[in-house]
């Protein structure tokens, strides 16, 4: 069986610390803002106090070492013949998502966060809450930022079906929110995007940038899935949000979370079409980041990790690899662009 030590020996900018955690290996002085992180108390479900010592994150989103491939987005070796058919595949997909959220809640503590920051030379985490119809997690995010203002920055989150969207958004901005986060699928919206447009318009009026989970796994073929499974896999496709941007003001600041995962080339097209849009590069490969730099420049790309779902060192090492010969791009992606966007 392949060990971490064996797997990592030829991975530039990555190493293991004494606890066996993935950390960056780079001697350079770096200024870094991680634009995509979460904490124990900002996710849907039962609130867990981040000050309580918990388990280390297990990073259940990562494939097994034998399937881990840092040369492709989301780092899973591509199997074009992978089949996901039948009700069992849907149940497994849903249960895996639930397990990932539970692991993030257990592992997303202050202790784990600050250790990862220190290990990876990260100055600030942008904490992104995810609110559901029943649970608004904005105040929890604002609380963690208030507890550690030098280490954490809070976004807010309001569900599109909330009856007080505009009032809440302006209230949260007044309390210190620097932006807005939402993760929702077109299955939940039932292909009616008018509530999302209303929400975006309120964020634009409040002058808050919006980051949205975007992207699909593009290597799985439709003929190898059931109809429901295909809808689940494609329910956050980048084209949904690219189309919505055409209905909003040109200066609306929208961030494609994860750069659309496997749809990063489509995201690049949208960035060229909508000059106020950005791409956050968590789970991207060095080659896909290079593609984004080449096609849209480096001034609208943001480093993010999706910690504690993913190790901060993984995407960070890919950014370092993609910008080896471009100091300006490295500084912009890791720090300057986030500072400019958040006015900090």
MOLIN-V37475 format. One record per pair of residues at least 6 apart in sequence whose C-alpha atoms are under 6 Angstrom apart, sorted by sequence separation. I is the first residue (numbers start at 1). J is the second residue. If there is no record, write none. Layout:
[[I,J] [I,J]]
This chain:
[[16,22] [41,47] [69,75] [131,137] [271,277] [15,22] [16,23] [41,48] [68,75] [69,76] [145,152] [305,312] [323,330] [15,23] [40,48] [41,49] [68,76] [69,77] [129,137] [145,153] [14,23] [15,24] [67,76] [145,154] [14,24] [15,25] [40,50] [67,77] [305,315] [13,24] [14,25] [13,25] [142,154] [13,26] [141,154] [138,156] [216,234] [138,157] [259,279] [156,177] [215,236] [216,237] [259,280] [280,301] [155,177] [214,236] [215,237] [238,260] [255,277] [258,280] [259,281] [278,300] [279,301] [280,302] [281,303] [282,304] [154,177] [155,178] [157,180] [214,237] [215,238] [253,276] [254,277] [255,278] [256,279] [257,280] [258,281] [278,301] [280,303] [281,304] [282,305] [155,179] [156,180] [157,181] [214,238] [253,277] [255,279] [258,282] [280,304] [155,180] [157,182] [251,276] [126,152] [127,153] [131,157] [133,159] [124,151] [125,152] [126,153] [127,154] [128,155] [130,157] [131,158] [132,159] [124,152] [126,154] [129,157] [131,159] [179,208] [181,210] [183,212] [179,209] [180,210] [181,211] [182,212] [183,213] [303,333] [179,210] [181,212] [298,329] [302,333] [303,334] [283,315] [286,318] [290,322] [301,333] [282,315] [285,318] [160,195] [160,196] [166,202] [286,322] [60,100] [214,256] [214,257] [209,253] [210,254] [211,255] [212,256] [213,257] [218,262] [209,254] [210,255] [212,257] [215,260] [217,262] [211,257] [214,260] [215,261] [204,252] [215,263] [186,235] [57,107] [185,235] [55,106] [56,107] [185,236] [54,106] [55,107] [130,182] [54,107] [128,181] [50,109] [51,110] [50,110] [40,105] [40,108] [39,108] [40,109] [43,129] [42,129] [43,130] [37,126] [38,127] [32,122] [33,123] [36,126] [37,127] [38,128] [32,123] [33,124] [34,125] [35,126] [37,128] [42,137] [24,120] [23,120] [42,140] [42,141] [80,219] [90,229] [80,220] [85,225] [83,224] [84,225] [85,226] [83,225] [73,261] [73,262] [108,308] [104,308] [104,309] [74,283] [73,283] [73,284] [73,285] [72,285] [71,285] [70,285] [59,309] [59,310] [36,304] [34,303] [35,304] [36,305] [37,306] [34,304] [36,306] [37,307] [24,313] [23,313] [32,334] [33,335] [32,335] [13,317] [31,335]]
